[in-house]
Each structure stands twice: as structure tokens, then as C-alpha cells.
Amino acid sequence: MNESADLSGPPGNDGPPGSAPGSAPGTAADADEAEAAEAAAGAEADEAAGAETDEAAGAEAAEAVEAATAGFRAAWAAMLRTGHGAAVRPGVLNPLTARTADLLHRAAREHPFRPELAGQAGALLIDNQFTDPQLLADAVQLIQRQAVPDERGPALSGAFAAGWAAALRERTLREQEAIRLAADTARQEVEKALRVSEARFRALFESAAIGIGLGDTDGNILAVNRALGEIFGGGPEDMTGVRVNDLVHPEDTPGVWEAYEELISGKREYFQFDKPYYRRDGEVVWTHLTVSLIRDDDGAPLYQVAMLEDVTDRYRLQERLRHQATHDPLTGLPNRAAFFERLEKLFEEPEPDVRFGLCYVDLDGFKVVNDSLGHDMGDQLLTVVARRLENALSPLGHMVARLGGDEFVVLLENCRGEQEAVAAAKTVLAALTKPVVIGDHRLAVGASVGVLERRIATTTPGAAVRAADLTLYRAKEAGRGRWTLFDPKENARAVSRYAVSVRMPAALDRGEFFIDYQPMVDLASGAMTGVEALVRWRHPQLGVLGPEEFVGVAEETGLIMPLGRWVLEQACEQAADWVARFGDRAPRLSVNLAVRQARNAGLVGDVERTLRSTGLDPSMLQLEITESTVVGPEDEALKALHALVDMGVSLSVDDFGTGWSNLAYLRDLPVSNLKIAGSFVGDLHDPAKDTHLGWRIVSGLVSLAHTLGLSVTAEGVESRADAERLRLMGCDLAQGWHFGRPARPAEIARRIAEADLEAAPDPEFGYES
């Protein structure tokens, strides 16, 4: 039997065996399926030996799971037969027992965890008259006794109880609404014929089990029944003279008094809220409040009628269940769910300059305690650590939560800066300096702490936690027993390494990479004559990553080779498409080569195959290399570069001026273009640097390139003034945000088409601010 099957789920595909949705007979899909079937048959043969080895162990595990499941179903059926609800016929009870047990079994075993299945089981019991609170207690105990994976026991029982409570609440609300409508109708009839029906109304008013109060639109309570007096711990006479506004409670639900003002002014007919009140003895009673408006014959507000149901027991049960769902059962600290709920609330509508801090804590050497002294000793150690952290940090207003295992986190709301976050980290370490005495053992416990302090507006909850976690591991690597402060550059490097090592090997197959194209403009004419291909990674967890975040690490690990080959193929295919659509107006393509690519013996062959397969003319391709690609006149890479130029491909030196710039080697390189690094142009606006000298350096680079017979491209141009000055210097091409940010291929095609539609050339094209 499939444990995760949903008995109420939709029917399966009724198509013929082996058919795929959307495939027509006789199409290429049939051939693909035949090949897939042949491959699958081979794979099954290869896996047969391994399957026989695992069969015995799998059968034993399956028997254990089946026995546990059967035991739970039997206990569940016995509990429902004990009479907690109304009399239920066997024809109804047996299917109900099977259905609810199956929902709970699926919630306990399916991956990913689906708590709503347990909630459905609770709701089904309410729908079938199982409303006794003792049933809920027995059911929760029974659910918690069964062994479930992933430590989801508390969440499973909590979801069941929440579904039971929510269904009971809905049932109660329906009954209340029926009473309200009946009472409202009765009061309207009483007002029309008060002299003959007052006794009948009074009997209904006094004998109602729900508390009822009558007040005027000025907020004066005119009459209450006995049930309402008992809710407040007194009699009806004790409510005389009390005003509605005197019943405000600090924990009133947001919006309750706004709704009240709208009701007495005639803007609404009724409202419902859960609202606490103070009893005469000072205790708090929780009620479900329904307030209705009664109008006179002309429709003007006349009276307000309030009905209150005492839901204190239900409220306390829900609070207990919520506490169990949001607190760690071992240490009593808020758990991961509670921490993220609190953190995400900070980000909902923050003030612009509000800051927060995180201290990510991991115990040093905890695994040794667990392995050598046992898990019971480890649990006791965690309990002591949790108490110390809470006692040290909670008085400072900081939240301490246990994330799982030996990981804790401290949340600082409205943090006043890095100093306060560092102080919290030092407090964590100080709280753990003394040994922990458990029985005959004195355990020395230390910790490593990753500290993050940021403005809320600059990050997200997920990114902040990841950054704090990575900072923690930097502290571990630095020697443990210390705190380490978040460093954006180190974090970027760590994120890059993590992303590449874990995800990148299969990212190409998953289609996670894409290419944007940045316009390159002829400064003399203002026309877009080229584009640079820039690879992006749409990482499923980290979002869109730029090349600076993963290319360097990819080159170190060798993964740059398949990635670079893919970029070259995709970009050449796109460039060929533009040539087919726009002819000689299509932009020339520029593609970056990593150092490892340029030194690879297969580079020339890769480029030749790509140009042949895409049909792109070699003159439409420019490859960009860095100054460090060739280290001398005898370098093997130099031969490959000459072969590319002989093929018709042009070469450009990227980021010229940022390396050691050996002019002798530059003379030997078969390049036709120099790209002045964007940092040169950016520094021209740095008030701390000599702007005049900077322009002289740029001018010198342009003159040097022209002397060598090379064209010049300036990167990082972000203003019209800079573009004009570079044009006057004789700079040939430029790119930067002033001319356009990296864009999707469709945007580049749109710009080409718009340029074609212009009736006459515009000398200002490309220089708009």
C-alpha cells in the first residue's frame, strides 16, 4: 500500500500506456520515448544487483513501519469508539476512523511535511459531533506517542489540534449567528408590539446561555442578563452604570474600537471579535464578542446589542498549543519557527534607518560530549547553556532562540550599531566561560559567534541569516571560541564558493544561466555598433548573481571551461540571429575569455566549431582577454591567439591598465582594441583623487593605443559629459550605464529596430542623460 497516496485525490492520467501528455502518434516524441525506454531498460539491469542487496533491509524496515501504523490505527479506532462524541452509527464511524487515521498517517510520513492533512483530520471529527475537549487531549497524546520522522511530532499534534479547534470555532460561530439573527428578529418584533410581548422577550433575554447586554448609542449599558453578569464575576446589577468605553483591555484586538465607532454611528450593522475583559476579581476572561445595531423606524441608530461567549478555556488551549509549536521542547527557548516569525515581522514596514543585529552561536566541541558521554548528557548541557544565554541576554531586550542541535541565535531589535551587536556576542562568550557541572562531570563549553549588524532596508531575512551563518563558520575556521564580525567582501566570496561548489556543476543542465548584452556605442556617430555578452546565474536560493560573484571561483575549480564554452555558443547563436534579421546593422559581438580558457589547447577548435555551427562570420566576433593571459613571447597561449586572428576573429585587451601592463608584450599580442578599465573613468569623479591627472592618464592611454594602431573602448561611462570629453580625446567606443545597462536580447533588437525607423541621424543619439 502506498503510504503517501491521497484517497481523495484526482484520478490519474487515462491515456494509453507509455503516452506522454502533449505527444501525438508518429511524432519525434515517439522516437524519443523509444530511446528513453531502451536506456531505462539498461539502467534497470544495472540496478538489479543493487536492488537485491537492499531488498532484505527494505523489507524489514517496511514491516516495522507497517506494524507501527497498524498499532496506531487500532488505538485510534478504540479511542473514537469510547463515546467522546454523539452516538455515531458504525456505518459512519468506521469510514470516519479509517479516513482520519489515514490523513494523520500521511501527515506523519509524507515529504515534504503537510500539516494541513492533520488539520483536516481534526476538522472531520468536529463535523461528525466529536466535540468533547477530552477527545482532543486523548488524540494529542496518542499522536505524540507514535514515532514520526524529522522530529515533526509536536508540529503534527499541533496541526491536528489547530484543525479541531478551528472547526469547533466555526461551528460555534454558526450557532452564534443563528442566535443573533433570532434575537434580532425577536427584538424587532418586541419593539413593534412591546406591550403584548415584553414578557416573552424578557424570558428569552434572561434565560439565554450566552451573555447579552443592551446599550444606547452613547455607550451607556442599559441592561444585561444573568449570563453576562456571571462572565464578569457578578450579577446584572453590577453592570448598571458602566460605560462600554470602561471595558477597554490592553490586549484588545487591533480594530475593535474602530469597528465600534463605525457601528454606533450607523456605518455598519454588526461586528465580531475575540476580546479580553477584566473580571471583578481582576482575572482576565476571553470572550467571542458580537455587537449588533438596532435602528428605529426611520433607520437611525437606536440601541446596540452585545452577545458574549466565554471562550477562555479554548483560548488557553490554543495558547498552549501555539507555545508548543513555537518553543523548543528541550530548552523552552523559542524555536526556529518563532525566530523567523519575529525576524520577518521586523521587515514588514520598517523605518528607513532602523537597524537590527544577529549573533549566530554554535557550541564548540558539543559533538564530543554527545559521542563520549551520551545524548542524555548532551541534552542536559544544552539546557544549561540555554538557561545561561537567556539569563544573560533577555534582560537586555534580546531574543534568544534555539535553531536546532547546538545552534542558537540572538536577535537584537532596534540595534544601535555594530558595537551593541559585538557586545551581545561578548556576553554570549562570557556566559559560557564557567564549566557546566552535570553529575560527576565538569564540562568546559565554549562557542563561536558570527555577528551581523545591518540596516533592515539593505537586506532580507533570508539573506541576513545566511550571512550570519557564513560569518559563524569564518569564526570556526579562525580558531573557535571567538566572535567574528560580518564582512561583505568575505561574505560575497563565501557565497560565491558555496554557490559554485554545490550548484554550478548541474546548473547548466538546469538552464539556470542566461546572457545579458551591454551596448557598445561609436562615440563619433552615437550608433550602437557592438554588444558585450555578460553571463548571469539565476540561482534558486541566492537570486541573480553577476559574473564577479562566480566566474573567479569557477576558473579556480575548472568549471569555467564548460561555462565559457556555453557562453560562446549561446552568444554566437544570438549574434547570428541579429545578423539574419538586421544585416549590416547588427551589432558586433564581444565575448570575454577567462585566463584558463585562453590557455586551453582546445580553444581554437571550440571557436571554429561554434562559428561553423552558428553560421556567424568571424569578423562579427571579438574575444576579450586580460593582460595576464599571456606571460611572455614564448607562451603557448600566444600561438592560439594568433590562430584566432588568422581565422578572422579580432581580440581586445580587457581592463587595460589594471594589471602590470607590459608594453613589450602588448606589442607582440595580435590585438586590435584596448578597453580602458571602468575604474579609470570612475576615479575621475572621486573628490579624493586628482581629476586633472586622471584625465591626462586616460588621454595618454588613448594616444598610446592609437600609436600602436589600436582602437580604444572606454568602460564605465555614466554621464553625457564624460562621453563628450572622451569623444574629443579621440576615444573610439564607449560602454556604460549612460548608453544602456546590460539588457535581454529582445531589448537590444528593439534598439536596433528603433534606430532603423529614424528618418535622419541624430547627432545627440546615445548622449541622453
Order of alpha helices (4+ residues) and beta strands (2+ residues): alpha-alpha-alpha-alpha-alpha-alpha-beta-beta-alpha-alpha-beta-beta-beta-alpha-alpha-beta-alpha-alpha-beta-beta-alpha-beta-beta-beta-alpha-beta-alpha-beta-beta-beta-alpha-alpha-beta-alpha-alpha-beta-alpha-beta-alpha-beta-alpha-alpha-beta-alpha-beta-alpha
